[in-house]
């Protein structure tokens, strides 16, 4: 298939960024650069892998899973159906972590998924160490590979555990920051999401009946593991700022909201209003 033919197939399947995606697929499966591609744009690229990838993408299977690698912040991440796809909005969470962590900080990343939040934060802050937690061994394995690939494996430990059952924290000690991009979509809204999200792990999206299950659990139960002067950083849904702020205030935290690049509420910074919060 030629570049134009692939663009047309993706366009017919209502893939919005069909030209850019066609280029990425050809470069990935024909092992050529973008510069070389556009010199050979009229060429018929013969590749069974490319043909299969185009068919898969036309079914709205996520491009990121087809490519197997996705860029986030300044790092590259292996992704598959065991991990949520890293998204640009989440980079704001990393930016805040990088700027707010004290010198030589120790933080924990709850619901780590691909590990992108912890890994990119550590990549930017060579003085820090962290622990990353996820419920599923397959997910933690991928996060570990991403940590090694991006050169932070010696500063990031991993644990398979249920964030909703925080007893595992007793063995880990305390932290300067607790960071999380947890599942935050209300259970009843999952079936109405765009088709591509149906391929991502449901457990990484499902935030319970009101979308707040994980925020409530972390805010209520993890404060005692914060060091003096520490805080919590969450990614939140665009319409969840008021609800998360209310949960925070009920448990003795201040709450500051930061917006993403699209102008939507995206990150919540919580700090104990007293020295410690239970």
Buried (B, 14 or more C-beta within 10 A) or exposed (E): BBBEEBBBBBBEBEBEEBBBBBBBBBBBBBEBEEEEBEEBBEBEBEBEEBBEBBEBBBEBBBBBBBBEEBEBBEBBBBBBEBBBBBBEBBBBBBBBBBEBBBEEBBBBBBBBBBBBBBBBBBBBBEEBBBBBBBBBEBBBBBBBBBBEBBEBBEBBBBBBBEBBEBEBBEEBEBBBBBBBBBBBBBBEEBEEEEEBBBBBBEEBBBBBEBBBBBBBBBBBBBBEBBBEEBBBBBBBBEEBBEBBBEBBBEBBBEBEBBBBEEEBBBBBBBBBEEEEBE
